[in-house]
Amino acid sequence: MASKTQIDLPQKQYLDIDELSTLSGLSVSTLRRYVRQGKIIALQPGGPGSRLLFRPDALERAGTLPEDTGEPVSPGPRQLPGRRPGWMTPRTESLTSKQ
């Protein structure tokens, strides 16, 4: 019986912006801003206006990895002071038919 051999696929040399966003947890717009500001290096093989390619270790090289604080990335909307508008307050009255 022939033994199965596992084929090692080569690691990708470059990631597109969506793949880097998924791996890093940073949004695509944040990565684009980092490229504009010169914080991370991106390649554009097709010239200006073409897609961005990144080395897999681009964020480690730049030192711009997001720190894991253990808290959620977006805590949600904060409660503003003051009264809530009528359309936001839940109705507590029971709707009964008039007799």
C-alpha positions, 0 to 999 in steps of 0.5 A: 500500500502506498503511503500518503505524502503531505505536500507542503505548499509554499508560503505566499510571498505577498498578500493583497490588502483584504488578506492582510486586513483579515490576518491583522484585524485592521480595516482596509481603510486603516491599511490604506492610510498607513501606506499613504503615511508611509508607516508600512511598505506596499508594492503596486506592480501595475503602477499607481492606482493598481492593487496593493501587495504586502509582504506577510511580515509588513506590519511586524517590520513597521511595528504597527501591529495592533496591541491586544488589550483583551477588550473588544475593538469597538465597544459600541456607542457610548451613552450621551447625557440628557434625556432620551428622545421619545422615539428611543424610549421603550413603551411601557404602557399596555395597548388595550382596546377602548370599550 
